Amino acid sequence: MLSRSLKTLFGSRPRSRTHGSSVRLRVEALETRDVPSATVDLTTRGSSGAINGAIFSQSDPQPTGTGKIQSFLRIQGASAHGEVQQGYNTDARPLEFDENSSPRFTRSMPLANVPLVNIGGVLYRELLLDINQKSSQPLLSLDELRLYVGTAPNQRGYNVADRTLDGMTAVYDLDAGGDHWVLLNYRLNNGSGSGDMRFYVPNQLFVGGGPYLYLYSKFGEHSASNAGFQEWAAGLSPLLQVTASISGYRFWDTNNNHIFDAGEQVIADQVVYLDANNDAVLNNGEVYAITNSDGFYQFNNLAAGTYHVRAMPIFNTTETTDVPINVDLSVGEVRTHVDLGVIEGGGPPAT
């Protein structure tokens, strides 16, 4: 590594003086190594951040690559330092920007094909970004990112001025409320096709929209693209992540001992929810389940983290178990008998 650095600094190896002639050492300009200040900096392994309710997470989800991840948008070109790349996915042709024209790499994406991930009691849609940069200049900025939902697979016509796509307003805009951007580091992955970032968007944003997802993105304004392509694909969580679960019963705690004892009656058709912001309200986007005839509920596909389990209150009852029940899950943990008991009477429902 030392010899390579010296060669980069001085060019070819310096020669000794011969026959009275002199050779001047050539010094090449070095690229600045200062890391620009980003809204979300993903240049260290395992880093993450949030912008406008969406989560950006550095990731190297092996194995991926062409043939393993199914790209729905590939933005091609940028062989020269300083180039900006942009584009969006669609079945329409011709394409408008820097998209790869092959329908194998740039195409429509049914929203139903984007996996749902439960993070902290909120459902998110997961997308995967794979970037390509020179190893010597690995930083790349994601400067614009917008999501739209459409009714057809071949919508087109991006308006730079008002940020609409075929007249559609973005359901998610990275730059809503200010100029935001994400800084990525190609050297954290294992080469082309290995994936670099997971992008989690609240599923609530898509409720009531069309069946097709459109993604527009622009790279290279703050930290230039310099090699290959950038591509987006549906997330891989169902294949790559070991997920955890929480389950239990809603029951009448007859002896008020805070435990679901044998012989105590269960309560069917009750709403149990994961209170993501712990405000004692079932908010839009929060995950809930309804107890079955056995009083049983279950939440699957949970990421590691802390969950606040609550049940909707029952009139003229008192909760006998913790409100909420706080559950700390590790990766892949299966937590059973998170039971929620009540007794009759005692005034208004507990909160």
C-alpha positions as CSV (number, residue, x, y, z in Angstrom):
1,M,0.0,0.0,0.0
2,L,2.9,2.4,0.8
3,S,4.5,1.9,-2.6
4,R,1.2,2.4,-4.4
5,S,0.7,5.7,-2.5
6,L,4.1,6.9,-3.4
7,K,3.5,6.1,-7.0
8,T,0.3,8.0,-7.0
9,L,1.9,11.0,-5.3
10,F,5.0,11.2,-7.5
11,G,4.0,9.4,-10.8
12,S,6.7,7.1,-12.2
13,R,9.8,6.2,-10.1
14,P,12.3,9.1,-9.9
15,R,15.5,8.6,-12.0
16,S,19.0,9.5,-10.9
17,R,20.9,12.2,-12.7
18,T,22.7,10.9,-15.8
19,H,25.3,12.8,-17.9
20,G,24.7,16.0,-16.1
21,S,20.9,16.1,-16.8
22,S,18.4,16.5,-14.0
23,V,14.9,15.0,-13.7
24,R,12.2,16.9,-11.8
25,L,9.8,14.9,-9.7
26,R,6.2,15.1,-10.9
27,V,3.6,15.8,-8.3
28,E,0.0,14.9,-9.1
29,A,-3.0,16.7,-7.5
30,L,-4.7,14.6,-4.9
31,E,-8.4,14.4,-4.6
32,T,-9.7,16.0,-1.4
33,R,-10.6,13.4,1.3
34,D,-12.9,15.7,3.2
35,V,-16.3,14.1,3.8
36,P,-19.1,16.5,2.9
37,S,-21.8,17.1,5.5
38,A,-24.9,15.2,4.6
39,T,-28.4,15.1,6.1
40,V,-27.9,11.4,6.5
41,D,-24.4,10.1,6.5
42,L,-24.1,6.4,5.6
43,T,-20.4,6.3,5.1
44,T,-19.7,4.0,8.1
45,R,-20.8,0.4,8.4
46,G,-24.2,-0.1,10.1
47,S,-25.1,3.6,10.1
48,S,-28.7,4.8,9.6
49,G,-30.9,7.9,9.8
50,A,-34.4,9.2,9.0
51,I,-35.7,11.9,6.7
52,N,-39.4,12.9,6.5
53,G,-40.5,9.7,8.2
54,A,-38.5,7.3,6.0
55,I,-35.5,5.3,7.3
56,F,-32.2,5.0,5.4
57,S,-29.8,2.2,6.5
58,Q,-26.4,1.2,5.3
59,S,-26.5,-2.4,4.4
60,D,-24.6,-5.1,2.5
61,P,-27.2,-7.7,1.9
62,Q,-25.3,-10.7,0.4
63,P,-25.9,-12.4,-1.9
64,T,-27.4,-10.1,-4.4
65,G,-26.2,-8.9,-7.8
66,T,-27.5,-9.2,-11.3
67,G,-29.8,-12.2,-11.5
68,K,-30.2,-12.3,-7.7
69,I,-31.8,-8.9,-7.1
70,Q,-34.5,-7.9,-9.7
71,S,-33.8,-4.3,-10.6
72,F,-36.8,-2.2,-11.5
73,L,-34.7,1.0,-12.1
74,R,-31.1,1.1,-13.4
75,I,-29.6,4.6,-13.9
76,Q,-26.7,4.1,-16.4
77,G,-23.7,6.2,-17.5
78,A,-21.6,8.6,-15.5
79,S,-18.1,7.5,-16.6
80,A,-16.7,10.9,-16.0
81,H,-16.1,12.6,-12.6
82,G,-18.6,15.3,-12.0
83,E,-21.5,13.7,-13.8
84,V,-25.0,13.7,-12.3
85,Q,-27.4,10.8,-13.0
86,Q,-31.2,10.7,-12.7
87,G,-34.2,8.7,-13.8
88,Y,-37.4,6.9,-12.9
89,N,-38.9,3.5,-13.6
90,T,-41.7,2.8,-16.1
91,D,-42.7,0.5,-18.9
92,A,-43.1,3.5,-21.3
93,R,-40.5,4.1,-24.0
94,P,-38.6,6.2,-24.9
95,L,-37.1,7.0,-21.5
96,E,-36.5,10.6,-20.4
97,F,-33.2,10.7,-18.5
98,D,-30.2,8.3,-17.9
99,E,-32.2,5.1,-17.4
100,N,-31.0,1.8,-18.9
101,S,-33.5,1.1,-21.7
102,S,-33.7,-2.6,-21.3
103,P,-37.0,-3.7,-19.8
104,R,-35.0,-6.2,-17.7
105,F,-33.5,-3.4,-15.7
106,T,-36.0,-0.5,-16.0
107,R,-39.7,-1.4,-15.7
108,S,-42.9,-1.0,-13.8
109,M,-43.0,-2.2,-10.2
110,P,-46.2,-3.4,-8.6
111,L,-46.4,-2.1,-5.1
112,A,-47.6,-5.5,-3.9
113,N,-44.1,-6.9,-4.8
114,V,-42.3,-4.6,-2.4
115,P,-42.1,-6.4,1.0
116,L,-43.6,-5.1,4.2
117,V,-41.3,-4.9,7.2
118,N,-42.5,-4.2,10.8
119,I,-40.2,-1.8,12.6
120,G,-41.2,-0.7,16.1
121,G,-44.9,-1.4,15.4
122,V,-45.1,0.5,12.1
123,L,-45.3,-1.2,8.7
124,Y,-42.8,0.0,6.1
125,R,-42.2,-0.9,2.5
126,E,-38.5,-1.9,1.9
127,L,-36.4,-1.0,-1.1
128,L,-32.8,-1.8,-1.9
129,L,-30.2,0.5,-3.5
130,D,-27.0,-0.8,-5.1
131,I,-24.4,1.7,-6.2
132,N,-21.2,1.5,-8.2
133,Q,-18.3,3.9,-7.8
134,K,-14.5,3.8,-8.2
135,S,-12.8,2.3,-5.1
136,S,-10.4,5.3,-5.1
137,Q,-13.4,7.7,-5.1
138,P,-16.1,5.7,-3.3
139,L,-18.5,8.5,-2.0
140,L,-21.7,9.1,-3.8
141,S,-24.6,11.4,-2.9
142,L,-28.3,10.6,-3.3
143,D,-29.7,14.1,-3.8
144,E,-33.3,13.7,-4.9
145,L,-35.7,10.8,-4.2
146,R,-39.5,10.8,-4.8
147,L,-42.1,8.1,-4.8
148,Y,-45.3,8.1,-6.7
149,V,-48.2,5.6,-7.0
150,G,-49.9,5.2,-10.4
151,T,-52.8,3.4,-11.9
152,A,-50.9,2.1,-15.0
153,P,-47.5,0.5,-15.6
154,N,-46.4,2.9,-18.4
155,Q,-46.9,6.4,-17.0
156,R,-44.3,9.0,-18.0
157,G,-43.6,12.7,-18.2
158,Y,-41.5,14.0,-15.2
159,N,-41.9,17.8,-14.5
160,V,-38.7,19.2,-13.0
161,A,-40.4,22.4,-12.0
162,D,-43.3,21.1,-9.9
163,R,-41.8,17.6,-9.2
164,T,-44.8,15.7,-10.5
165,L,-44.7,12.6,-12.7
166,D,-47.5,12.4,-15.3
167,G,-49.4,14.9,-13.1
168,M,-49.0,12.7,-10.0
169,T,-47.8,14.4,-6.7
170,A,-45.1,12.5,-4.8
171,V,-46.3,10.5,-1.8
172,Y,-42.8,10.7,-0.5
173,D,-40.3,13.5,-1.2
174,L,-36.8,13.5,0.3
175,D,-36.7,17.3,-0.1
176,A,-40.0,18.1,1.5
177,G,-39.3,20.8,4.0
178,G,-35.8,21.5,2.9
179,D,-32.8,20.3,0.9
180,H,-32.0,16.9,2.1
181,W,-29.5,14.3,0.8
182,V,-27.8,11.0,1.7
183,L,-24.1,10.3,1.5
184,L,-23.2,6.7,0.5
185,N,-19.8,4.8,0.5
186,Y,-19.2,2.2,-2.2
187,R,-16.2,0.7,-0.3
188,L,-18.4,-0.7,2.4
189,N,-19.9,-3.3,0.1
190,N,-18.3,-6.2,-1.7
191,G,-18.5,-5.0,-5.2
192,S,-21.1,-4.5,-7.9
193,G,-24.5,-6.0,-7.1
194,S,-24.0,-6.5,-3.4
195,G,-26.3,-3.7,-2.3
196,D,-25.5,-0.6,-0.3
197,M,-28.6,0.8,1.3
198,R,-32.0,-0.3,2.6
199,F,-34.8,2.3,2.3
200,Y,-37.9,2.0,4.5
201,V,-41.0,4.0,3.6
202,P,-44.1,4.1,5.8
203,N,-46.7,1.9,4.2
204,Q,-49.4,4.4,5.3
205,L,-48.2,6.7,2.5
206,F,-49.4,4.3,-0.1
207,V,-52.9,3.6,1.3
208,G,-55.6,4.6,-1.2
209,G,-53.1,4.9,-4.0
210,G,-52.7,3.0,-7.3
211,P,-51.1,-0.4,-7.7
212,Y,-47.9,0.7,-9.3
213,L,-44.8,2.2,-7.6
214,Y,-42.8,4.8,-9.4
215,L,-39.4,5.9,-8.0
216,Y,-37.4,9.0,-9.2
217,S,-33.9,9.5,-8.0
218,K,-30.9,11.8,-8.7
219,F,-27.3,11.1,-7.8
220,G,-24.0,13.1,-7.9
221,E,-24.8,16.7,-7.1
222,H,-22.9,16.8,-3.8
223,S,-20.5,13.8,-4.4
224,A,-20.2,12.9,-8.0
225,S,-21.0,9.6,-9.7
226,N,-18.0,8.3,-11.5
227,A,-18.5,4.6,-12.6
228,G,-21.1,2.2,-13.7
229,F,-24.7,2.4,-12.7
230,Q,-27.0,2.8,-9.7
231,E,-30.0,0.4,-9.4
232,W,-33.1,0.1,-7.2
233,A,-34.8,-3.2,-6.4
234,A,-37.5,-4.5,-4.0
235,G,-36.2,-5.3,-0.6
236,L,-35.0,-8.7,0.5
237,S,-36.0,-8.8,4.1
238,P,-38.2,-11.9,3.8
239,L,-35.2,-13.8,2.4
240,L,-32.4,-12.4,4.5
241,Q,-33.7,-11.4,7.9
242,V,-34.5,-13.7,10.8
243,T,-37.6,-12.0,12.2
244,A,-39.1,-12.1,15.7
245,S,-42.6,-12.4,17.0
246,I,-44.9,-11.5,20.0
247,S,-48.0,-13.4,20.9
248,G,-50.3,-13.8,23.9
249,Y,-53.9,-13.8,25.1
250,R,-56.6,-11.3,26.1
251,F,-58.3,-12.7,29.3
252,W,-60.5,-12.1,32.3
253,D,-58.1,-12.0,35.3
254,T,-60.7,-13.4,37.7
255,N,-58.3,-13.6,40.8
256,N,-56.6,-10.4,39.9
257,N,-53.1,-11.9,40.1
258,H,-51.9,-10.5,36.8
259,I,-51.4,-14.0,35.4
260,F,-53.4,-16.0,32.8
261,D,-54.2,-19.0,34.9
262,A,-55.8,-22.3,33.8
263,G,-59.6,-22.0,33.7
264,E,-59.7,-18.2,33.3
265,Q,-61.9,-17.0,30.4
266,V,-60.5,-15.5,27.2
267,I,-61.8,-12.5,25.4
268,A,-62.3,-12.8,21.6
269,D,-62.6,-10.0,19.0
270,Q,-60.4,-7.6,20.9
271,V,-57.9,-5.2,19.3
272,V,-54.3,-5.5,20.4
273,Y,-51.8,-3.1,18.9
274,L,-48.1,-2.2,18.9
275,D,-48.1,1.4,20.1
276,A,-45.0,2.7,18.2
277,N,-45.0,6.2,19.7
278,N,-46.4,5.0,23.1
279,D,-49.2,7.6,23.2
280,A,-52.0,5.2,24.1
281,V,-53.7,5.8,20.8
282,L,-54.0,3.4,17.8
283,N,-52.6,5.8,15.1
284,N,-52.7,5.4,11.4
285,G,-49.9,3.1,10.3
286,E,-49.5,1.3,13.6
287,V,-49.8,-2.5,13.5
288,Y,-52.7,-4.2,15.2
289,A,-54.3,-7.7,15.5
290,I,-57.7,-9.0,16.6
291,T,-57.9,-11.8,19.1
292,N,-59.4,-15.0,17.8
293,S,-62.0,-17.2,19.4
294,D,-59.3,-18.4,21.8
295,G,-58.4,-14.9,22.8
296,F,-55.1,-15.3,21.0
297,Y,-53.2,-12.7,19.0
298,Q,-49.8,-12.7,17.3
299,F,-47.4,-10.3,15.6
300,N,-44.9,-11.8,13.2
301,N,-42.0,-10.5,11.1
302,L,-40.7,-8.1,13.8
303,A,-37.3,-6.5,13.8
304,A,-35.2,-6.4,16.9
305,G,-36.2,-3.5,19.2
306,T,-38.6,-2.3,21.9
307,Y,-42.4,-2.8,21.4
308,H,-45.2,-1.3,23.5
309,V,-48.1,-3.8,23.5
310,R,-51.5,-2.4,24.3
311,A,-55.1,-3.6,24.0
312,M,-58.1,-1.3,23.2
313,P,-59.8,-0.6,26.6
314,I,-63.0,-2.4,27.5
315,F,-65.7,-0.2,29.2
316,N,-66.1,-0.6,32.9
317,T,-63.0,-2.8,33.3
318,T,-59.6,-2.3,34.9
319,E,-56.4,-3.6,33.3
320,T,-54.5,-6.0,35.7
321,T,-51.3,-6.4,33.6
322,D,-48.9,-3.6,32.8
323,V,-50.2,-0.8,30.5
324,P,-48.4,-1.0,28.2
325,I,-46.4,-4.2,28.3
326,N,-43.0,-3.2,27.1
327,V,-41.2,-6.0,25.2
328,D,-37.5,-5.9,24.2
329,L,-36.9,-8.2,21.3
330,S,-33.6,-9.5,20.1
331,V,-33.1,-10.7,16.5
332,G,-35.2,-13.7,15.8
333,E,-36.7,-13.9,19.3
334,V,-40.1,-15.6,19.8
335,R,-41.8,-14.0,22.8
336,T,-45.0,-15.9,23.9
337,H,-47.5,-15.3,26.7
338,V,-47.5,-11.5,26.5
339,D,-51.0,-11.7,28.0
340,L,-53.3,-8.8,28.7
341,G,-55.7,-9.2,31.6
342,V,-58.7,-7.3,32.9
343,I,-61.2,-7.4,35.7
344,E,-64.7,-6.1,35.8
345,G,-65.4,-2.7,37.4
346,G,-62.9,-0.2,38.7
347,G,-64.1,2.9,36.8
348,P,-63.0,4.1,33.4
349,P,-60.6,1.9,31.2
350,A,-56.9,2.2,32.1
351,T,-54.6,4.0,29.7
